[in-house]
Amino acid sequence: MRLTALKSSSSSVVIKYTDPKLIKASVYTYFKELCLKHEEINRGLWFGSWITGTPSPGSDVDICLILSFSPKPIRERIADYLPDGFPVGIDLFPYTEAEFSRLAKENLRWHRCITSGIELNR
């Protein structure tokens, strides 16, 4: 009978800490700069765990952009608004005014989640 020693595995858990003040400043700077480049942005809503006060290590920022118009489908327009060098991941939801109004009727729960956030000023 041959005995083989088990190799211990190394745990590679990485815990990241992000300063909430840095995140807040980054969101506001990003949104102001974005509005300067894209006149179709009517408003923005910042929602999710950073707003509810429950971010965990690795939490991303959730932002809904309300656009006056867009010739592209929603999934194709996301790349037009992504930031460079943001300190954490970011999820963007760029809806036109018409799409956002429909969302209130077709997916009220998601609409409420977004509108429970805070308004970003131009």
C-alpha positions in Angstrom: 0.0 0.0 0.0 1.4 3.3 -1.0 0.5 6.5 0.9 0.6 9.8 -0.8 0.8 13.0 1.1 -1.9 15.5 0.4 -0.7 18.9 -0.7 -2.3 21.7 1.1 -4.1 24.2 -1.1 -3.5 27.8 -0.7 -6.5 30.1 -0.2 -6.4 33.1 -2.5 -9.1 35.2 -1.1 -8.6 38.9 -1.8 -10.4 41.5 0.2 -10.5 45.0 -1.2 -11.5 48.1 0.7 -12.6 51.1 -1.2 -13.1 54.5 0.5 -16.7 55.6 0.3 -15.6 59.2 0.0 -13.5 58.3 -3.1 -16.4 56.4 -4.6 -18.8 59.3 -4.1 -16.3 61.9 -5.5 -15.6 59.6 -8.5 -19.3 59.1 -9.3 -20.0 62.9 -9.2 -16.9 63.7 -11.3 -17.7 60.9 -13.8 -21.3 62.1 -14.2 -20.4 65.8 -14.6 -17.8 64.9 -17.3 -20.2 62.5 -19.0 -22.9 65.2 -19.3 -20.4 67.6 -20.9 -19.7 65.0 -23.6 -23.2 63.7 -24.1 -26.0 66.3 -24.4 -28.6 63.5 -24.7 -28.3 62.8 -21.0 -31.2 64.3 -19.2 -30.5 63.0 -15.7 -28.8 60.2 -13.8 -29.8 58.0 -10.8 -27.2 56.4 -8.5 -28.7 53.4 -6.8 -27.7 50.1 -5.3 -25.6 49.0 -2.4 -23.4 52.1 -2.2 -26.6 54.2 -1.7 -28.3 51.8 0.7 -25.1 51.7 2.8 -24.6 48.0 2.3 -21.6 47.7 -0.1 -19.4 44.7 0.4 -15.8 44.3 -0.8 -16.0 44.3 -4.6 -19.4 46.0 -4.8 -19.9 47.9 -8.1 -21.6 51.2 -8.6 -25.0 51.1 -10.2 -26.0 54.1 -12.3 -29.1 54.7 -14.5 -28.8 57.3 -17.2 -32.0 58.8 -18.6 -31.4 59.8 -22.2 -33.5 62.1 -24.4 -32.9 59.8 -27.3 -30.6 57.0 -28.7 -30.6 55.3 -32.1 -29.0 52.2 -30.5 -30.5 49.3 -28.6 -29.8 49.6 -24.9 -27.1 46.9 -24.8 -25.2 48.5 -27.6 -25.2 52.0 -26.0 -23.7 51.0 -22.7 -20.1 51.1 -24.1 -20.7 54.8 -25.1 -20.9 55.8 -21.5 -18.4 53.6 -19.6 -15.7 55.5 -17.7 -11.9 54.9 -17.9 -10.1 54.2 -14.7 -13.0 54.1 -12.3 -12.0 52.9 -8.9 -14.6 50.0 -8.8 -16.7 48.2 -11.3 -19.7 50.1 -12.7 -23.0 48.9 -14.0 -24.7 51.3 -16.4 -28.4 51.3 -17.4 -28.8 53.9 -20.2 -32.6 54.1 -20.8 -34.3 56.6 -23.0 -37.1 58.6 -21.4 -39.7 56.4 -23.2 -38.0 53.2 -22.1 -37.8 54.4 -18.5 -41.5 55.3 -18.6 -42.4 51.9 -20.0 -40.2 50.3 -17.3 -42.5 51.7 -14.6 -45.4 49.8 -16.2 -43.6 46.6 -17.3 -41.2 46.0 -14.4 -42.3 48.1 -11.4 -40.0 46.4 -9.0 -36.9 47.2 -11.0 -38.1 50.8 -11.6 -38.6 51.3 -7.9 -35.1 49.9 -7.2 -33.6 52.5 -9.5 -35.8 55.4 -8.3 -35.0 54.6 -4.7 -31.5 56.0 -5.4 -30.3 59.5 -5.5 -30.6 62.0 -8.4 -27.3 63.0 -10.0 -27.3 66.7 -11.1 -26.0 67.8 -14.4 
